[in-house]
């Protein structure tokens, strides 16, 4: 049962990751894992398979972010848990860290100095998001989790599913559990799919927005930030 904290005046800043804090996305992470298989033959085979799947990923993303994530993470089926977790630090150094937008750390530091709790809410996998949160000094992160059976990925995600409209539910639950006033809180994202996440707080801001989200920001007079 969800533990609900007493209402308070605590504030938080909630961040999407891909396209908001970093310029890469979950496909880049999967590609990195694909070409770092234990054998050269395996790396080539998985790399070519990933390239061939890109049109399928793009089509699913046009339908919905939830549909995209459910399809995409099936491609992790059969991956070894220890290998994924162990290589996550190397993935961060090779791919994620170089892709952090130059002004992202400054935004987080400014928010921290203002007394806001820092929270990442990402559709990425927990073991890939953890090093980023640690590097940026973020207090908490909520991310997708792969299900494993006997140390092998099933291709399914654990609950809660983090994407699109469910981010708003996750943020509400987090706020209730930690006594956070959402009216006084902030949220940042680049994608129209995260409109529910932005709308749930009193101070939304769009970061490097896509065309649809830029139009929404213009309509509601939301701040538009460029962290590049």
Secondary structure, 3 states (H helix, E strand, C coil): CCCCCCCCCECEEEECCECCCECCCHHHHHHHHHCCCCCHHHHHHHHHHHHHHHHHHHHHHHHCHHHHHHHHHHHHCCCEHHHHHHHHHHHHHHHHHHHECCCHHHHHHHHHHCCCEEEEEEEEEHHHHHHHHHHHCCCEEEEECEEEECCEEEEEECCCCCCCCHHHHHHHHHHHHHCECHHHCEEEECCHHHHHHHHCCCEEEEECCCHHHHHHHHHHCCEEECCC
